[in-house]
Amino acid sequence: MNHFTVDISEIAHQTLQDLSKQTGQPVNVLLDKAVEEFRRKQFLEEANRAYAELKSNPQAWAEELEERKAWDVTLGDGLEDL
């Protein structure tokens, strides 16, 4: 595994140390989890923004709903049982 040095605040460092003691997990594992959680949060926020923008355009939203209807017929095709 590669090792990198990053500057963090004293508060963040202490928080990581406390969490490490509480959970028994190494700081690098806690950081990996925090970064992944933040990445997922950013992804979902961007998806929400995109859907909000889509819904704000009546024509684009109507097209989206029509496309969903077209895909809905595939739900009963029996392929989910394969």
NORCORFEN-V986270 format. One record per pair of residues at least 12 apart in sequence whose C-alpha atoms are under 8 Angstrom apart, sorted by the first residue. I is the first residue (numbers start at 0). J is the second residue. D is the distance in Angstrom with one decimal. If there is no record, write none. Layout:
BEGIN
i=I j=J d=D
i=I j=J d=D
END
This chain:
BEGIN
i=15 j=29 d=7.4
END
